[in-house]
Amino acid sequence: MANVAALGVIREQQDFDVIFQDAMSHDSIVDFSKSFGLPVVTFAHRDHGDLAAKLKANLKAGVKALGFLVDDTVVPMVSFALGKAEDMERVHEELLNLGIVIRWSHYVGAGPAGVLRAVVFSTHTNEQIDRLLSNLKALI
């Protein structure tokens, strides 16, 4: 019955567009996830590396959807440029004010304005990635 109560809360808050779930999730969780009609991404049981890879793919797809060119590399990171240094600084500062930390990097080859870089770890949730993407969309 504990699953039923927890799942009810999730249904009420339905503020997500994809579901990540462990491959060994209980059948009731699997059925519940399917009931949303959303994409369900299954990662290998208790495999943080596999989860990180799935989250990385979701971050990169989200940044691509905002219109940025994104390299399809094996690292769980995405870099993108807004054009002018003033815009990069503004977006970087606004995200920091919202408690979202990404790096404004000026490494050689990044161009005079630099690039913004976001990195995904296995401990990041899809909700955190969605929060970054939605705030980024609002700021650009």
C-alpha positions in Angstrom: 0.0 0.0 0.0 3.0 2.3 0.5 3.5 2.4 -3.3 -0.1 3.4 -3.9 0.2 6.5 -1.5 3.5 7.6 -3.0 2.3 7.1 -6.6 -0.8 9.2 -5.8 1.5 12.1 -4.9 3.5 11.7 -8.1 0.3 11.8 -10.2 -0.9 15.0 -8.5 2.4 16.7 -9.1 2.8 15.5 -12.7 5.4 18.1 -13.7 7.7 16.0 -15.9 7.9 14.9 -19.4 9.9 11.7 -19.2 10.2 8.9 -16.5 13.5 7.3 -15.6 13.1 4.0 -13.8 15.3 1.1 -12.6 15.0 -2.0 -14.7 14.1 -4.0 -11.6 11.2 -1.7 -10.5 8.2 -3.5 -9.0 5.5 -4.3 -11.5 3.1 -1.8 -9.9 5.7 0.9 -10.6 6.2 -0.2 -14.2 2.4 -0.2 -14.8 2.0 3.1 -13.1 4.7 4.7 -15.2 3.1 3.5 -18.4 -0.2 5.0 -17.3 1.2 8.6 -17.8 1.6 8.1 -21.5 5.0 9.6 -21.3 8.4 8.2 -22.5 9.8 5.7 -19.9 13.6 5.4 -19.9 14.8 2.2 -18.1 18.3 2.1 -16.8 20.3 -1.0 -15.7 19.5 -2.1 -12.1 21.4 0.0 -9.6 23.8 1.1 -12.3 24.6 4.8 -11.8 26.8 4.8 -14.9 23.8 3.7 -17.1 21.5 6.2 -15.3 24.1 9.0 -15.9 24.3 8.1 -19.6 20.5 8.3 -19.9 20.4 11.6 -18.1 23.2 13.0 -20.3 21.2 12.1 -23.4 18.2 13.9 -22.0 20.2 17.0 -21.2 21.8 17.1 -24.6 18.5 16.6 -26.4 17.0 19.4 -24.3 19.8 21.8 -25.2 19.5 20.8 -28.8 15.8 21.5 -28.7 16.6 25.1 -27.6 18.4 25.6 -30.9 22.0 25.1 -29.9 24.6 23.0 -31.7 25.6 20.2 -29.4 28.4 17.7 -29.9 27.4 14.1 -29.4 30.4 13.1 -27.3 30.7 10.3 -24.7 31.2 12.8 -21.8 28.1 13.7 -19.7 28.6 17.4 -20.5 27.1 20.0 -22.9 28.7 23.3 -23.9 27.0 26.0 -25.8 27.4 29.7 -26.6 24.9 32.5 -26.6 27.0 34.8 -28.9 27.9 37.9 -26.8 29.8 37.9 -23.5 27.2 40.1 -21.9 24.5 37.5 -22.6 26.6 34.7 -21.3 27.3 36.6 -18.1 23.6 37.5 -17.6 22.4 34.0 -18.1 25.2 32.6 -15.9 24.3 35.0 -13.1 20.6 34.5 -13.4 21.0 30.7 -13.1 23.3 31.2 -10.1 20.6 33.3 -8.5 18.1 30.5 -9.0 20.6 28.0 -7.4 21.5 26.4 -10.7 25.3 26.1 -11.1 26.8 25.8 -14.5 30.2 27.0 -15.6 30.9 30.0 -17.8 34.2 28.8 -19.3 36.9 30.8 -21.2 39.2 28.0 -22.2 41.3 28.3 -25.4 39.1 27.6 -28.4 35.9 28.7 -26.8 35.9 32.0 -28.5 36.0 35.5 -27.0 32.7 35.2 -25.2 33.4 31.7 -23.8 30.9 29.0 -23.4 28.4 27.8 -20.8 28.9 24.2 -19.7 26.5 21.9 -17.9 27.6 18.6 -16.5 25.4 15.7 -15.5 26.3 13.3 -12.6 24.5 10.1 -11.7 23.0 11.8 -8.7 21.2 14.5 -10.8 17.6 13.9 -11.2 15.5 14.4 -14.4 13.7 17.1 -12.5 16.9 19.0 -11.9 17.8 18.7 -15.6 14.3 19.9 -16.6 14.6 22.8 -14.2 17.9 23.9 -15.8 16.4 23.5 -19.3 13.2 25.4 -18.5 15.0 28.3 -16.8 17.6 28.4 -19.6 14.8 28.6 -22.2 13.2 31.5 -20.2 16.5 33.4 -20.1 17.5 33.1 -23.7 
